[in-house]
């Protein structure tokens, strides 16, 4: 049989709380329980009750009360000296925590996939700047896989991605939706089509594409799965701007975010090519490491994306 071990009462159940210790220090300094109660913003009966509870907990008398005021017993003098050290340590802890909060709130590291970084984040960051003018913001723009890697390595406080699901190791929330569209330059063969493309035609055609790991490529390949896909790259480029420039030049068609090509479509520098029976809608998400909800400026930026 194993020996019985004594039960250890937690320290929090054996010593007075900070409020009681602060009251005792005030009584020692002011010489009056009533004045100590007023200084701390509590009633005198409540102050008397705290002193009695502290005396019962410690098993010694701490304060002697008389018509002339209150004075500490010999035991009370010793306890007050120890209490002063505890309160000073708590004040140091509070000051340190405040310094950490200030340092945390003075900067915000954001990582975002290309479409969100170029077309949505600027407006959100301007709004954040109005609310937090003292916060320095750094922005990393890359594909969705790179954004996830920066969050998991602790190099970013908040991320934004486009795709089908939350990357492994992260938590997130949908903040919006986007649609991918097939585009080509005016005068190219697809720009003159009278009927929509079939999914199999799109899968068979060489396309100017974002690199693997991008949310755009992930959604396109998933949509074309079982329809002759994945997509066939004519060129693979690492930025939406580069893909658009190649398509505008007539190098070939592409599939891009509607957010990214709105200006070019309106100016007729690009032409949208309808596709039949293909779902090219995707979620836009804010993401962060599992178990670490955004705090400080990261939480405020997340709130702005939902406004």
C-alpha positions as a LaTeX table, in Angstrom:
\begin{tabular}{lrrr}
\hline
Residue & $x$ (\AA) & $y$ (\AA) & $z$ (\AA) \\
\hline
Unk1 & 0.00 & 0.00 & 0.00 \\
Unk2 & 1.20 & 3.49 & $-0.78$ \\
Unk3 & 1.79 & 5.90 & 2.07 \\
Unk4 & $-0.78$ & 8.63 & 2.61 \\
Unk5 & 0.58 & 11.99 & 1.60 \\
Unk6 & $-0.38$ & 15.15 & 3.50 \\
Unk7 & $-2.77$ & 17.42 & 1.66 \\
Unk8 & $-1.17$ & 20.76 & 0.83 \\
Unk9 & $-3.49$ & 23.74 & 1.10 \\
Unk10 & $-2.86$ & 26.15 & $-1.83$ \\
Unk11 & $-0.99$ & 29.33 & $-0.92$ \\
Unk12 & $-3.92$ & 31.46 & $-2.07$ \\
Unk13 & $-6.00$ & 29.90 & 0.72 \\
Unk14 & $-3.35$ & 30.54 & 3.39 \\
Unk15 & $-2.45$ & 34.20 & 2.87 \\
Unk16 & $-4.57$ & 37.37 & 2.62 \\
Unk17 & $-5.36$ & 38.83 & $-0.78$ \\
Unk18 & $-3.82$ & 42.07 & $-2.05$ \\
Unk19 & $-6.87$ & 44.14 & $-1.13$ \\
Unk20 & $-6.61$ & 43.11 & 2.52 \\
Unk21 & $-2.85$ & 43.76 & 2.60 \\
Unk22 & $-3.32$ & 47.24 & 1.08 \\
Unk23 & $-5.92$ & 47.98 & 3.77 \\
Unk24 & $-3.55$ & 46.91 & 6.53 \\
Unk25 & $-0.81$ & 49.17 & 5.12 \\
Unk26 & $-3.25$ & 52.09 & 4.99 \\
Unk27 & $-4.25$ & 51.55 & 8.65 \\
Unk28 & $-0.56$ & 51.52 & 9.64 \\
Unk29 & 0.11 & 54.74 & 7.72 \\
Unk30 & $-3.03$ & 56.69 & 8.72 \\
Unk31 & $-3.57$ & 55.36 & 12.26 \\
Unk32 & $-7.31$ & 55.03 & 11.66 \\
Unk33 & $-9.44$ & 52.27 & 10.19 \\
Unk34 & $-12.03$ & 54.84 & 9.11 \\
Unk35 & $-9.51$ & 57.01 & 7.23 \\
Unk36 & $-8.00$ & 53.90 & 5.62 \\
Unk37 & $-11.47$ & 52.82 & 4.45 \\
Unk38 & $-12.16$ & 56.25 & 2.93 \\
Unk39 & $-8.81$ & 56.28 & 1.12 \\
Unk40 & $-9.53$ & 52.89 & $-0.45$ \\
Unk41 & $-13.14$ & 53.77 & $-1.30$ \\
Unk42 & $-14.85$ & 51.18 & 0.91 \\
Unk43 & $-17.20$ & 51.50 & 3.89 \\
Unk44 & $-15.86$ & 51.29 & 7.43 \\
Unk45 & $-17.92$ & 48.15 & 8.23 \\
Unk46 & $-16.46$ & 46.50 & 5.13 \\
Unk47 & $-12.96$ & 47.49 & 6.23 \\
Unk48 & $-13.56$ & 46.09 & 9.72 \\
Unk49 & $-14.80$ & 42.86 & 8.19 \\
Unk50 & $-11.66$ & 42.53 & 6.02 \\
Unk51 & $-9.38$ & 43.03 & 9.03 \\
Unk52 & $-11.30$ & 40.41 & 11.05 \\
Unk53 & $-11.17$ & 37.93 & 8.15 \\
Unk54 & $-7.42$ & 38.49 & 7.82 \\
Unk55 & $-6.91$ & 37.94 & 11.55 \\
Unk56 & $-8.87$ & 34.68 & 11.43 \\
Unk57 & $-6.90$ & 33.51 & 8.40 \\
Unk58 & $-3.51$ & 34.24 & 10.00 \\
Unk59 & $-4.55$ & 33.26 & 13.53 \\
Unk60 & $-3.19$ & 36.44 & 15.18 \\
Unk61 & $-4.59$ & 39.83 & 16.18 \\
Unk62 & $-3.35$ & 42.60 & 13.89 \\
Unk63 & $-5.15$ & 45.81 & 14.91 \\
Unk64 & $-6.22$ & 47.20 & 18.27 \\
Unk65 & $-9.20$ & 49.55 & 18.02 \\
Unk66 & $-9.93$ & 52.38 & 20.52 \\
Unk67 & $-11.85$ & 55.68 & 20.54 \\
Unk68 & $-8.54$ & 57.42 & 19.75 \\
Unk69 & $-8.02$ & 55.36 & 16.56 \\
Unk70 & $-6.44$ & 52.10 & 15.51 \\
Unk71 & $-2.93$ & 50.87 & 16.14 \\
Unk72 & $-1.06$ & 47.75 & 15.10 \\
Unk73 & $-0.30$ & 44.98 & 17.54 \\
Unk74 & 3.25 & 43.64 & 17.71 \\
Unk75 & 2.18 & 40.85 & 15.36 \\
Unk76 & 0.49 & 43.44 & 13.16 \\
Unk77 & 3.77 & 45.37 & 12.82 \\
Unk78 & 5.56 & 42.25 & 11.60 \\
Unk79 & 2.76 & 41.31 & 9.19 \\
Unk80 & 2.65 & 44.87 & 7.86 \\
Unk81 & 6.36 & 44.73 & 7.04 \\
Unk82 & 5.87 & 41.48 & 5.12 \\
Unk83 & 2.73 & 42.84 & 3.48 \\
Unk84 & 4.66 & 45.87 & 2.21 \\
Unk85 & 7.09 & 43.59 & 0.36 \\
Unk86 & 4.22 & 41.61 & $-1.17$ \\
Unk87 & 2.45 & 44.76 & $-2.37$ \\
Unk88 & 5.69 & 46.19 & $-3.78$ \\
Unk89 & 6.26 & 42.91 & $-5.69$ \\
Unk90 & 2.69 & 43.10 & $-7.02$ \\
Unk91 & 3.27 & 46.70 & $-8.13$ \\
Unk92 & 6.42 & 45.59 & $-9.97$ \\
Unk93 & 4.44 & 42.81 & $-11.65$ \\
Unk94 & 1.75 & 45.29 & $-12.70$ \\
Unk95 & 4.33 & 47.73 & $-14.08$ \\
Unk96 & 6.05 & 44.94 & $-16.02$ \\
Unk97 & 2.79 & 43.71 & $-17.50$ \\
Unk98 & 1.91 & 47.28 & $-18.52$ \\
Unk99 & 5.28 & 47.61 & $-20.26$ \\
Unk100 & 4.65 & 44.36 & $-22.13$ \\
Unk101 & 1.20 & 45.57 & $-23.22$ \\
Unk102 & 2.64 & 48.87 & $-24.39$ \\
Unk103 & 5.34 & 47.13 & $-26.40$ \\
Unk104 & 2.82 & 44.72 & $-27.89$ \\
Unk105 & 0.39 & 47.49 & $-28.78$ \\
Unk106 & 3.10 & 49.65 & $-30.38$ \\
Unk107 & 3.52 & 47.31 & $-33.36$ \\
Unk108 & 1.48 & 45.01 & $-35.54$ \\
Unk109 & 2.92 & 42.43 & $-37.93$ \\
Unk110 & 0.49 & 41.44 & $-40.68$ \\
Unk111 & 0.96 & 38.74 & $-43.31$ \\
Unk112 & $-1.50$ & 38.61 & $-46.20$ \\
Unk113 & $-1.96$ & 36.78 & $-49.46$ \\
Unk114 & $-1.43$ & 38.90 & $-52.54$ \\
Unk115 & $-5.03$ & 39.74 & $-53.46$ \\
Unk116 & $-5.98$ & 40.82 & $-49.95$ \\
Unk117 & $-2.69$ & 42.69 & $-49.45$ \\
Unk118 & $-3.11$ & 44.67 & $-52.67$ \\
Unk119 & $-6.85$ & 45.33 & $-52.82$ \\
Unk120 & $-8.36$ & 45.15 & $-49.32$ \\
Unk121 & $-5.71$ & 45.70 & $-46.64$ \\
Unk122 & $-4.80$ & 49.30 & $-47.57$ \\
Unk123 & $-8.28$ & 50.53 & $-46.64$ \\
Unk124 & $-8.33$ & 48.53 & $-43.40$ \\
Unk125 & $-4.90$ & 49.84 & $-42.40$ \\
Unk126 & $-5.91$ & 53.45 & $-43.05$ \\
Unk127 & $-8.90$ & 52.93 & $-40.72$ \\
Unk128 & $-6.66$ & 51.31 & $-38.10$ \\
Unk129 & $-4.24$ & 54.23 & $-38.34$ \\
Unk130 & $-7.06$ & 56.61 & $-37.45$ \\
Unk131 & $-7.83$ & 54.59 & $-34.31$ \\
Unk132 & $-4.22$ & 53.75 & $-33.36$ \\
Unk133 & $-1.88$ & 56.43 & $-34.73$ \\
Unk134 & 0.96 & 55.22 & $-32.50$ \\
Unk135 & 0.98 & 51.63 & $-33.78$ \\
Unk136 & 3.66 & 50.79 & $-36.34$ \\
Unk137 & 2.42 & 48.26 & $-38.91$ \\
Unk138 & 4.62 & 45.99 & $-41.01$ \\
Unk139 & 3.07 & 44.03 & $-43.89$ \\
Unk140 & 4.37 & 40.88 & $-45.52$ \\
Unk141 & 2.66 & 39.92 & $-48.80$ \\
Unk142 & 3.01 & 36.40 & $-50.16$ \\
Unk143 & 0.95 & 33.38 & $-51.09$ \\
Unk144 & $-1.35$ & 31.66 & $-48.62$ \\
Unk145 & 1.20 & 28.95 & $-47.76$ \\
Unk146 & 3.83 & 31.59 & $-46.94$ \\
Unk147 & 1.36 & 33.50 & $-44.77$ \\
Unk148 & 0.62 & 30.34 & $-42.76$ \\
Unk149 & 4.34 & 29.67 & $-42.32$ \\
Unk150 & 4.97 & 33.17 & $-40.92$ \\
Unk151 & 2.14 & 32.84 & $-38.42$ \\
Unk152 & 3.31 & 29.41 & $-37.25$ \\
Unk153 & 6.90 & 30.66 & $-36.81$ \\
Unk154 & 5.76 & 33.65 & $-34.74$ \\
Unk155 & 6.80 & 36.18 & $-37.40$ \\
Unk156 & 3.28 & 37.62 & $-37.79$ \\
Unk157 & 0.49 & 38.55 & $-35.37$ \\
Unk158 & $-2.41$ & 38.24 & $-37.82$ \\
Unk159 & $-2.76$ & 36.78 & $-41.30$ \\
Unk160 & $-5.18$ & 36.90 & $-44.23$ \\
Unk161 & $-5.56$ & 34.13 & $-46.79$ \\
Unk162 & $-7.80$ & 33.07 & $-49.67$ \\
Unk163 & $-8.64$ & 29.46 & $-50.26$ \\
Unk164 & $-10.82$ & 26.49 & $-49.50$ \\
Unk165 & $-9.98$ & 25.91 & $-45.85$ \\
Unk166 & $-8.00$ & 27.13 & $-42.84$ \\
Unk167 & $-4.33$ & 26.08 & $-43.15$ \\
Unk168 & $-3.14$ & 23.39 & $-40.72$ \\
Unk169 & $-2.17$ & 24.67 & $-37.29$ \\
Unk170 & $-4.23$ & 27.83 & $-37.62$ \\
Unk171 & $-7.65$ & 29.04 & $-36.55$ \\
Unk172 & $-9.60$ & 31.62 & $-38.47$ \\
Unk173 & $-12.78$ & 33.43 & $-39.39$ \\
Unk174 & $-14.36$ & 34.17 & $-42.76$ \\
Unk175 & $-14.30$ & 37.93 & $-43.38$ \\
Unk176 & $-15.59$ & 38.00 & $-46.96$ \\
Unk177 & $-15.93$ & 36.21 & $-50.27$ \\
Unk178 & $-14.34$ & 36.50 & $-53.68$ \\
Unk179 & $-14.95$ & 35.11 & $-57.17$ \\
Unk180 & $-12.35$ & 33.96 & $-59.66$ \\
Unk181 & $-12.91$ & 34.94 & $-63.28$ \\
Unk182 & $-11.36$ & 33.78 & $-66.53$ \\
Unk183 & $-9.81$ & 36.74 & $-68.37$ \\
Unk184 & $-8.02$ & 37.30 & $-71.63$ \\
Unk185 & $-6.84$ & 40.26 & $-73.69$ \\
Unk186 & $-9.19$ & 41.89 & $-76.22$ \\
Unk187 & $-8.75$ & 40.43 & $-79.68$ \\
Unk188 & $-7.60$ & 37.04 & $-78.42$ \\
Unk189 & $-9.65$ & 33.96 & $-79.47$ \\
Unk190 & $-11.61$ & 33.54 & $-76.21$ \\
Unk191 & $-12.60$ & 37.22 & $-76.17$ \\
Unk192 & $-14.87$ & 36.63 & $-79.20$ \\
Unk193 & $-16.67$ & 33.53 & $-77.91$ \\
Unk194 & $-20.45$ & 33.53 & $-78.18$ \\
Unk195 & $-21.03$ & 30.75 & $-75.66$ \\
Unk196 & $-19.41$ & 29.99 & $-72.30$ \\
Unk197 & $-16.32$ & 27.84 & $-71.98$ \\
Unk198 & $-16.79$ & 24.32 & $-70.73$ \\
Unk199 & $-14.78$ & 23.31 & $-67.68$ \\
Unk200 & $-12.92$ & 20.72 & $-69.74$ \\
Unk201 & $-11.86$ & 23.39 & $-72.24$ \\
Unk202 & $-10.47$ & 25.51 & $-69.45$ \\
Unk203 & $-8.59$ & 22.56 & $-67.99$ \\
Unk204 & $-7.06$ & 21.71 & $-71.37$ \\
Unk205 & $-5.91$ & 25.25 & $-72.17$ \\
Unk206 & $-2.43$ & 26.51 & $-71.21$ \\
Unk207 & $-2.97$ & 29.34 & $-68.70$ \\
Unk208 & $-0.90$ & 32.05 & $-67.09$ \\
Unk209 & $-1.15$ & 31.08 & $-63.44$ \\
Unk210 & $-0.08$ & 32.01 & $-59.95$ \\
Unk211 & 2.44 & 29.64 & $-58.38$ \\
Unk212 & 1.44 & 26.56 & $-56.36$ \\
Unk213 & 0.71 & 27.51 & $-52.76$ \\
Unk214 & $-1.39$ & 30.51 & $-53.74$ \\
Unk215 & $-5.07$ & 30.55 & $-52.79$ \\
Unk216 & $-6.04$ & 31.35 & $-56.38$ \\
Unk217 & $-4.23$ & 28.27 & $-57.72$ \\
Unk218 & $-5.64$ & 26.07 & $-54.96$ \\
Unk219 & $-9.25$ & 27.05 & $-55.71$ \\
Unk220 & $-8.81$ & 26.68 & $-59.46$ \\
Unk221 & $-7.22$ & 23.22 & $-59.24$ \\
Unk222 & $-9.93$ & 22.04 & $-56.84$ \\
Unk223 & $-12.67$ & 23.31 & $-59.17$ \\
Unk224 & $-11.13$ & 21.52 & $-62.15$ \\
Unk225 & $-10.58$ & 18.22 & $-60.32$ \\
Unk226 & $-12.51$ & 15.53 & $-62.18$ \\
Unk227 & $-13.08$ & 17.89 & $-65.09$ \\
Unk228 & $-9.72$ & 17.30 & $-66.79$ \\
Unk229 & $-7.70$ & 19.27 & $-64.26$ \\
Unk230 & $-5.55$ & 20.41 & $-62.61$ \\
Unk231 & $-4.93$ & 23.59 & $-64.60$ \\
Unk232 & $-2.12$ & 23.56 & $-67.15$ \\
Unk233 & 0.47 & 26.33 & $-66.69$ \\
Unk234 & 1.74 & 28.25 & $-69.69$ \\
Unk235 & 3.55 & 30.53 & $-67.26$ \\
Unk236 & 3.73 & 30.48 & $-63.45$ \\
Unk237 & 4.24 & 33.88 & $-61.85$ \\
Unk238 & 4.58 & 34.88 & $-58.21$ \\
Unk239 & 2.34 & 37.95 & $-58.14$ \\
Unk240 & $-1.11$ & 38.94 & $-59.34$ \\
Unk241 & 0.32 & 42.10 & $-60.90$ \\
Unk242 & 2.74 & 40.07 & $-63.01$ \\
Unk243 & $-0.01$ & 37.71 & $-64.14$ \\
Unk244 & $-2.26$ & 40.62 & $-65.15$ \\
Unk245 & 0.56 & 42.29 & $-67.11$ \\
Unk246 & 1.21 & 39.07 & $-69.01$ \\
Unk247 & $-2.48$ & 38.62 & $-69.87$ \\
Unk248 & $-2.90$ & 42.26 & $-70.95$ \\
Unk249 & 0.11 & 41.85 & $-73.25$ \\
Unk250 & $-1.69$ & 38.99 & $-75.01$ \\
Unk251 & 0.55 & 36.19 & $-73.73$ \\
Unk252 & $-2.45$ & 34.04 & $-72.83$ \\
Unk253 & $-5.58$ & 33.73 & $-70.67$ \\
Unk254 & $-5.66$ & 33.43 & $-66.89$ \\
Unk255 & $-7.94$ & 32.93 & $-63.91$ \\
Unk256 & $-7.74$ & 35.75 & $-61.37$ \\
Unk257 & $-9.63$ & 37.33 & $-58.52$ \\
Unk258 & $-12.52$ & 39.57 & $-59.52$ \\
Unk259 & $-11.14$ & 42.07 & $-56.98$ \\
Unk260 & $-7.83$ & 42.16 & $-58.84$ \\
Unk261 & $-9.15$ & 42.69 & $-62.37$ \\
Unk262 & $-12.11$ & 45.02 & $-61.80$ \\
Unk263 & $-10.26$ & 48.09 & $-63.07$ \\
Unk264 & $-8.91$ & 46.30 & $-66.16$ \\
Unk265 & $-12.34$ & 44.89 & $-67.03$ \\
Unk266 & $-13.96$ & 48.30 & $-66.68$ \\
Unk267 & $-11.31$ & 49.87 & $-68.95$ \\
Unk268 & $-11.62$ & 47.00 & $-71.46$ \\
Unk269 & $-7.94$ & 46.13 & $-71.09$ \\
Unk270 & $-9.17$ & 42.65 & $-70.20$ \\
Unk271 & $-12.26$ & 40.67 & $-71.19$ \\
Unk272 & $-14.08$ & 38.24 & $-68.88$ \\
Unk273 & $-14.77$ & 34.84 & $-70.42$ \\
Unk274 & $-17.84$ & 33.07 & $-68.96$ \\
Unk275 & $-17.43$ & 29.43 & $-67.88$ \\
Unk276 & $-20.31$ & 26.97 & $-67.67$ \\
Unk277 & $-20.88$ & 24.78 & $-64.61$ \\
Unk278 & $-17.76$ & 25.70 & $-62.66$ \\
Unk279 & $-17.80$ & 27.09 & $-59.11$ \\
Unk280 & $-14.95$ & 29.55 & $-58.69$ \\
Unk281 & $-16.03$ & 31.21 & $-55.45$ \\
Unk282 & $-13.71$ & 31.31 & $-52.45$ \\
Unk283 & $-13.67$ & 32.50 & $-48.86$ \\
Unk284 & $-11.42$ & 35.26 & $-47.59$ \\
Unk285 & $-10.20$ & 34.51 & $-44.07$ \\
Unk286 & $-8.37$ & 36.13 & $-41.20$ \\
Unk287 & $-6.13$ & 33.51 & $-39.57$ \\
Unk288 & $-4.02$ & 33.16 & $-36.42$ \\
Unk289 & $-2.25$ & 30.30 & $-34.56$ \\
Unk290 & $-4.53$ & 27.80 & $-32.82$ \\
Unk291 & $-5.24$ & 28.79 & $-29.23$ \\
Unk292 & $-4.01$ & 32.38 & $-29.64$ \\
Unk293 & $-6.92$ & 34.71 & $-30.33$ \\
Unk294 & $-5.85$ & 38.12 & $-31.68$ \\
Unk295 & $-5.29$ & 40.79 & $-29.00$ \\
Unk296 & $-4.46$ & 44.50 & $-29.01$ \\
Unk297 & $-4.12$ & 46.08 & $-32.47$ \\
Unk298 & $-4.51$ & 42.68 & $-34.17$ \\
Unk299 & $-7.96$ & 42.31 & $-32.62$ \\
Unk300 & $-8.90$ & 45.85 & $-33.68$ \\
Unk301 & $-7.79$ & 45.21 & $-37.27$ \\
Unk302 & $-9.84$ & 41.99 & $-37.31$ \\
Unk303 & $-12.88$ & 43.97 & $-36.15$ \\
Unk304 & $-12.36$ & 46.51 & $-38.97$ \\
Unk305 & $-12.46$ & 43.78 & $-41.61$ \\
Unk306 & $-15.98$ & 42.90 & $-40.49$ \\
Unk307 & $-17.24$ & 46.47 & $-40.46$ \\
\hline
\end{tabular}
